[in-house]
Amino acid sequence: MKKSEPLQWERAKRMAFWDQGKLTYRNWSKEFYLQKANVVTQSVNYMRARDLIELVGEKQFIKTWPAIRNSNRFQANKKAILDAIWSFYVVGDVSFPVSECVIHFHPKKRETLKKLISSSGNESIYAIAKSLGRNPRRIYDDVHDFSNKGLVVLESAQREGRKVLLPKVRGCHVSAGASSLDLIIT
């Protein structure tokens, strides 16, 4: 092992590229970043998810996974694992669907999305803004942008004689009366 190669490289290389003994981390890294189909496919399908992410780097994984995940050459179980890891890194919930638009959000906007996901789906925009210590208008704008991108559904409700909007994140909040089995079947 060369000093510039990460510790995981030898194991990852054996798992994915067992027949290419001379492949270096530097060459693999360059080809992975260029999204060479065979290198990406072999890496995703045969490396441990943890090794792949550590070799690529968490920030680079977050940035590139939405663009490369649509390949039909990936094993379904590996794709599901990497989707869940990406979702957890980005918004803190493994059930959140991978969406390329999320990686372009400002950190405060991503924090708003994380808060929406961790909420029960029954908190008003004002309550969310208050808990984040942000201006309600900014949260309102963020939530409507999420809604326009299909990430959030807005439901109206009456609270203390006032009409409020309750943002519910698609795939993360179950409406009252629906069970988790309903979500799996649909």
Contacts in CASP RR format, 6 or more apart in sequence:
PFRMAT RR
TARGET T0000
AUTHOR 0000-0000-0000
METHOD contacts of the structure
MODEL  1
MKKSEPLQWERAKRMAFWDQGKLTYRNWSKEFYLQKANVVTQSVNYMRAR
DLIELVGEKQFIKTWPAIRNSNRFQANKKAILDAIWSFYVVGDVSFPVSE
CVIHFHPKKRETLKKLISSSGNESIYAIAKSLGRNPRRIYDDVHDFSNKG
LVVLESAQREGRKVLLPKVRGCHVSAGASSLDLIIT
1 7 0 8 1.000
1 9 0 8 1.000
1 10 0 8 1.000
2 24 0 8 1.000
2 25 0 8 1.000
4 25 0 8 1.000
4 26 0 8 1.000
5 24 0 8 1.000
5 25 0 8 1.000
6 25 0 8 1.000
6 54 0 8 1.000
6 55 0 8 1.000
8 50 0 8 1.000
8 51 0 8 1.000
8 54 0 8 1.000
8 55 0 8 1.000
9 25 0 8 1.000
9 28 0 8 1.000
9 55 0 8 1.000
11 48 0 8 1.000
11 51 0 8 1.000
12 43 0 8 1.000
12 47 0 8 1.000
12 48 0 8 1.000
12 51 0 8 1.000
12 52 0 8 1.000
12 55 0 8 1.000
13 20 0 8 1.000
13 21 0 8 1.000
13 23 0 8 1.000
13 25 0 8 1.000
13 28 0 8 1.000
15 46 0 8 1.000
15 47 0 8 1.000
15 48 0 8 1.000
15 51 0 8 1.000
16 42 0 8 1.000
16 43 0 8 1.000
16 45 0 8 1.000
16 46 0 8 1.000
16 47 0 8 1.000
17 23 0 8 1.000
17 28 0 8 1.000
17 42 0 8 1.000
25 55 0 8 1.000
28 39 0 8 1.000
28 43 0 8 1.000
28 55 0 8 1.000
29 55 0 8 1.000
29 56 0 8 1.000
31 39 0 8 1.000
32 39 0 8 1.000
32 40 0 8 1.000
32 43 0 8 1.000
32 56 0 8 1.000
33 60 0 8 1.000
33 64 0 8 1.000
35 64 0 8 1.000
35 67 0 8 1.000
35 68 0 8 1.000
37 71 0 8 1.000
37 73 0 8 1.000
40 68 0 8 1.000
40 71 0 8 1.000
41 71 0 8 1.000
41 73 0 8 1.000
41 74 0 8 1.000
43 52 0 8 1.000
44 52 0 8 1.000
44 68 0 8 1.000
44 71 0 8 1.000
44 74 0 8 1.000
44 75 0 8 1.000
44 78 0 8 1.000
44 79 0 8 1.000
44 82 0 8 1.000
45 73 0 8 1.000
45 74 0 8 1.000
45 75 0 8 1.000
45 78 0 8 1.000
47 55 0 8 1.000
49 78 0 8 1.000
49 81 0 8 1.000
49 82 0 8 1.000
49 85 0 8 1.000
52 61 0 8 1.000
52 82 0 8 1.000
53 61 0 8 1.000
53 85 0 8 1.000
56 64 0 8 1.000
58 89 0 8 1.000
61 85 0 8 1.000
61 86 0 8 1.000
61 89 0 8 1.000
62 86 0 8 1.000
62 89 0 8 1.000
62 90 0 8 1.000
62 103 0 8 1.000
63 103 0 8 1.000
65 82 0 8 1.000
65 83 0 8 1.000
65 86 0 8 1.000
65 98 0 8 1.000
66 86 0 8 1.000
66 98 0 8 1.000
66 99 0 8 1.000
66 100 0 8 1.000
66 102 0 8 1.000
66 103 0 8 1.000
67 100 0 8 1.000
69 79 0 8 1.000
69 82 0 8 1.000
69 83 0 8 1.000
69 86 0 8 1.000
69 98 0 8 1.000
83 97 0 8 1.000
83 98 0 8 1.000
84 94 0 8 1.000
84 95 0 8 1.000
85 94 0 8 1.000
86 98 0 8 1.000
87 93 0 8 1.000
87 94 0 8 1.000
87 95 0 8 1.000
87 96 0 8 1.000
87 97 0 8 1.000
87 98 0 8 1.000
88 94 0 8 1.000
90 96 0 8 1.000
90 102 0 8 1.000
90 103 0 8 1.000
90 110 0 8 1.000
91 102 0 8 1.000
91 110 0 8 1.000
91 113 0 8 1.000
91 114 0 8 1.000
91 117 0 8 1.000
92 114 0 8 1.000
92 117 0 8 1.000
92 118 0 8 1.000
93 114 0 8 1.000
93 117 0 8 1.000
93 118 0 8 1.000
93 172 0 8 1.000
95 171 0 8 1.000
95 172 0 8 1.000
96 117 0 8 1.000
96 169 0 8 1.000
96 171 0 8 1.000
96 172 0 8 1.000
97 170 0 8 1.000
97 171 0 8 1.000
99 149 0 8 1.000
99 151 0 8 1.000
101 149 0 8 1.000
101 151 0 8 1.000
102 110 0 8 1.000
102 113 0 8 1.000
102 151 0 8 1.000
105 113 0 8 1.000
108 134 0 8 1.000
108 138 0 8 1.000
109 142 0 8 1.000
109 145 0 8 1.000
111 132 0 8 1.000
112 128 0 8 1.000
112 132 0 8 1.000
112 134 0 8 1.000
112 139 0 8 1.000
112 142 0 8 1.000
112 143 0 8 1.000
113 142 0 8 1.000
113 146 0 8 1.000
113 151 0 8 1.000
113 169 0 8 1.000
115 128 0 8 1.000
115 131 0 8 1.000
115 132 0 8 1.000
116 128 0 8 1.000
116 143 0 8 1.000
116 146 0 8 1.000
116 152 0 8 1.000
116 167 0 8 1.000
116 169 0 8 1.000
117 169 0 8 1.000
117 172 0 8 1.000
119 128 0 8 1.000
120 173 0 8 1.000
121 166 0 8 1.000
121 167 0 8 1.000
121 168 0 8 1.000
121 169 0 8 1.000
121 173 0 8 1.000
122 166 0 8 1.000
123 131 0 8 1.000
123 166 0 8 1.000
124 159 0 8 1.000
124 164 0 8 1.000
124 165 0 8 1.000
124 166 0 8 1.000
125 136 0 8 1.000
125 139 0 8 1.000
125 140 0 8 1.000
125 143 0 8 1.000
125 164 0 8 1.000
125 165 0 8 1.000
125 167 0 8 1.000
126 136 0 8 1.000
126 164 0 8 1.000
128 139 0 8 1.000
128 143 0 8 1.000
128 167 0 8 1.000
129 135 0 8 1.000
129 136 0 8 1.000
129 138 0 8 1.000
129 139 0 8 1.000
129 140 0 8 1.000
130 136 0 8 1.000
132 139 0 8 1.000
143 152 0 8 1.000
143 154 0 8 1.000
143 165 0 8 1.000
143 167 0 8 1.000
144 154 0 8 1.000
146 152 0 8 1.000
146 167 0 8 1.000
146 169 0 8 1.000
147 153 0 8 1.000
147 154 0 8 1.000
147 167 0 8 1.000
150 170 0 8 1.000
151 169 0 8 1.000
151 170 0 8 1.000
152 167 0 8 1.000
152 168 0 8 1.000
152 169 0 8 1.000
152 170 0 8 1.000
153 167 0 8 1.000
153 168 0 8 1.000
153 170 0 8 1.000
154 165 0 8 1.000
154 166 0 8 1.000
154 167 0 8 1.000
154 168 0 8 1.000
155 165 0 8 1.000
155 166 0 8 1.000
155 168 0 8 1.000
156 163 0 8 1.000
156 164 0 8 1.000
156 165 0 8 1.000
156 166 0 8 1.000
157 163 0 8 1.000
157 164 0 8 1.000
157 165 0 8 1.000
157 166 0 8 1.000
158 164 0 8 1.000
168 175 0 8 1.000
171 183 0 8 1.000
174 180 0 8 1.000
174 182 0 8 1.000
174 183 0 8 1.000
END
